[in-house]
Amino acid sequence: MCMRFLRAQAGATPHDKRLIGLIGELSTRNEDFRIRSAAHDVSVHRAGAKTLHHPEVGLLLLGFEQLTLDSASSLTLSTYIAEPGSPTPERLQFFAAWTAPAV
């Protein structure tokens, strides 16, 4: 999935020297990256669901939506939403409490 985003970003900003350098370096150093990059699999999903696994809080099921910024069309703002009543909001609260600095 990340390869798709990377390829989509490269297509949207073809003159980005840092991105071109990153893709070149990854292509020369990582065979798996080279194979996946050669697939030319490009897609951008502006909304959907993500499943994440955190080693301390467990499985997180999140809906997401990406918003394109009018002032910089190559940038997007991603929002993630936990389904109310599911275990995810409780796990996120635990994570927030666990990572909060001591007062």
Secondary structure as GFF3:
##gff-version 3
##sequence-region A 1 103
A	DSSP	alpha_helix	2	12	.	.	.	ID=ss1
A	DSSP	alpha_helix	17	29	.	.	.	ID=ss2
A	DSSP	alpha_helix	31	38	.	.	.	ID=ss3
A	DSSP	beta_strand	47	54	.	.	.	ID=ss4
A	DSSP	beta_strand	58	69	.	.	.	ID=ss5
A	DSSP	beta_strand	72	82	.	.	.	ID=ss6
A	DSSP	alpha_helix	87	99	.	.	.	ID=ss7
###
